[in-house]
Amino acid sequence: MNFTRIATQRVLTALEKAKIVCWFEETNSFAIVKRRYVSEFGMEPPSVDLVKNLHKRFLETGNVADVAAKDSIPMGAIHKAQKFGGSTAHM
């Protein structure tokens, strides 16, 4: 009898995704992200590809959700508007 291992990944919560993105942004180290994830959540850490994708999605959209909200504005659009827009209020 031949058994094949099927790799399955559970769905991460918004909190887990947010922490993964924060840890990677802070350290820029997949190893540290994995160590912190295991320490914090006591489960097998996400793959390097998932960490990369979450971080990329956050940088592009400002969100870690799987589906962007209808009313969300991409972060790049906000930065461009501030850069090229009229005056900005200073406090």
N, C-alpha and C positions, 0 to 999 in steps of 0.2 A: 504494500500500500504506500502510495506516495502522497505526502502532505506538502502543501505549499503554504507559505506564510503570507497572509494578506495584511498589508500595512494599512491600518486605519488610523485616522486622526480624529479625535473628538473635537467638537465645536468649542472654541474658546469663548469665554465671556468677555464683555466689553472691558471689565476691569483687568482681566489677564492681558488683553490686547494692548490696553493703555500702558500697563506696567512694562510690557515687553518693549514698546516703542520708547518709553522714557529711559529704560535701562540701556537700550542700544544707543540712543541719542547721547546719553551721559558718558558711556564708556567706549562706544564704537567697537565692542568686543562680543562676538557670538558666544565665546566660552563663558564670559562673565554673565551674560544674559541667561544662558542655560543653567549656570550654578544658582543664580538668584531665583530663577523660576522653580527649580527643584526645592530650594530652601523655603520659598514662600508658599508654594502650592502643593508640594509633596507628590508631584506627578511627573511623568516623563515630559521633558521639555519639547517645545516645538522645533521643527527642523530649521536649518539655516535659511532655506528658501522661504519658509513662512515668515521668519523674522525680517528678511529682506523685503518681502512683499508688503508686510504691515507697515514697515518704516517708509517705504516708497509711497504707499497709499496715503499715509498721514502727511507726508511732505507735500504731496500733490493736492490733497483735498482738505486737510486739516481735520480729518475724521478717520476713525479706525473701523467704522461700521462696514459690513459687507456691501451694502447698497447705499449709495449716497441719497440723502433726502432730496425731494423735489426742489425745495427752496434753498438748498445750500449753494454757496458761492465758492468756487475754487480759490484757494489761498493765493495763487499766482495773480488772479484777477484783482484781489484786494491790494496786493503789493504794487501792481502796475498802476492802479487808480491813485494810490497815495504818491507814487513817484511822479507820474505825469499829470496828475490832477492840479486843480487850482491851489489855493492857499490851504494850509492846514492849521488848525487852532493849536496854539501853544499855551500851556498852563504855567 
